[in-house]
Amino acid sequence: MVMAVASPSFAATGSFPWTASFKVGLDSRAWTQKAGNTTITAKMSCNDPMNDTYYIELYRNETIDDSYGRTKYTCGSNQTYTWTLLPSGTYHFHLSKANDGVTISGNGTVTYPST
């Protein structure tokens, strides 16, 4: 007698590491994903104690009109934010900070439901 065993459903995920160095803003590369959640983890070093924050904004279809929101990150710490219930499509994110002439740099990872 052979018994069938149900295995848990598997959700394929994609991810990529990124590095950045910028003074005001920078766009990431684009990726295509299925509907679901996208998580961006980042750790940036800021050289100005007066401005210790930066922002990551997620966009769909590489247009300003398709923003899924901007979140605030603090320099010097590893932080994660998850955008939930996103539709399928092509996405990218935008890093930004105060225009104070100071360069910040760091790295992170994007994780998303792969197609």
Secondary structure, DSSP 4 states (H G I P E B T S, - for coil): -----PPPP---EEEEEEEEEESSEEE---EEE-SEEEEEEEEEE-S-TT--EEEEEEEETT-GGGEEEEEEEETTS-EEEEEEEEPSEEEEEEEE---SS--EEEEEEEEEE--
